[in-house]
Amino acid sequence: MTEKNTEFNFWNDHSRAFLAAAYDYERHGVMEDADCVADQTGDCGDSVKIYLKLDGEKIARVQFEVKGCRNTNACCNALAGLAEGRSVEDAWKITPDAVADALETLPADNFHCAELCVGCFYHALGGEENKGNIE
């Protein structure tokens, strides 16, 4: 009798949504004309800086810098996809669970990455501004 291999295979077992978000770097970088900026470092050591460009009461663009793992990058991209085009008021309803759901296969032990991204996003929405660089 052979034992079935139940080890997680990164490329085969993750959803396409997760893989696309984990390796998307289109939104990376500093947004010089951002209306709102916030940064935060998680207990795991990952750092996120989120930039928001508003068009009236709508979020026109989300850009970010990440110093951390692919899971944090995936969460930031999922968050951006959920936030862009929404009103600021409605964007407050985005939760870490919504980010994880958008990715479909965020590992449970990396849920803190979604919490980090959403927490930083809330700080940006609240107008907490810190324009220093992530070191």
N, C-alpha and C positions, 0 to 999 in steps of 0.2 A: 504494500500500500504506500503510495507516495503522498507526501504532505503538500498541500496546496500553499503556494507562496502568497501570503497576505500582506506583504510589505507594500507600503504606499509607493506608487510610481508617480513621481512629480509630473511628468509629461502626459501620461495616460490617464491619471486619476483626477487631475484638476479639470475644472470646466474651462471651456474656451473663454468665457467672460473673465475668469481669474487670470488665465495666461495672458490674455490681451492687456489687461490692466497692469499686471505685474511687470510687463516689458514695454509699456508705453512711456516714452519720455517727452512727448510733444508739449506737455504742460510744465515741464521742468524749467526753472530759471527765475531770475528776478524780474518782477513787473515794476518798471520804473514809475509808471503813472497810476499805481494802485490807489484805490480809495480806502481800503482797509487792509491792515497787515497784522498778523500775530504769529508768534512762534511758541513752541512748547517742546519740552523734552520728556519722554516717558520714563518710567521706572526701569525699562529694559535698556535705556541708553539711546534709543532712536530719537532723532530730532526732526521736527517738521516746522516749516515756515509756510504759511498760507497767505496769498495775495488775492484780493477780490477787486474786480472792476465792476462798478455799478452803472446801470443805465436807468436813471430815475430810481424806482423802488425795486428794480429787477437786478439779479446777478447776471451780468453779461459775460464775465470770464473769471475762471479760477485758475490760478497758477501756483506752483509750490516748489519748494526745495525740500529734499528728503536726504537725511544722513541716517541710513538704516537699512533694513532688510527689504526683500522683494514684497513681503506681505504688507509692509507699511506703504510702499510705492503703489501696490495694487489698491489699497484702501483709499489713498489720496486720489487716485484716478477715478475710482468708483464714486467717491464723494463729489468730485468735480462734475461728473456726469449727472449725478442726482441734483446738484445745485444750480448749474447753469440754466438760465431761462426762468428760474423760479423767482417769486417775489421774496424779498428779505424776510417778511413776516412768515411766509410758508416755509422758507429754508430752515427756520428754527425747529421744524418738525422732523428734520433728518436725524436719524438716530444711528448709533453703532450697529444695531440690528439691521437697519435698512441697508447700510454699507455692506455688511456681511451677506445679506440676502442677494444683493446685486452681484456679488462675486461668486455666489453659489457654493464654492468649495474652500472658503477661508478656514484654515485649520482652527479648531476650537481653542487650542493653546496659543493661538495668535490673535484672538479676539481683542486683546489689549491694543493691537495696532489700529483697529477700527475706532476704539475709544480715544486713542491719542489723536487721530486725524479729526474726528468729530469735535473733540474738546478744543482743539486749536481753531477749528472753523468757527465754533461758538464765540471764542475770544475775538476773532476777526469781525464777526457779525456785531459783536458788542462794542466795536470801535476801539478795542484795546490795541494800541499801535506800538510796535517795537521794530524799528527799521534796521536794527543791527544784523550782522551776518551770523549765520550758524557757524560755529567754530568746529 
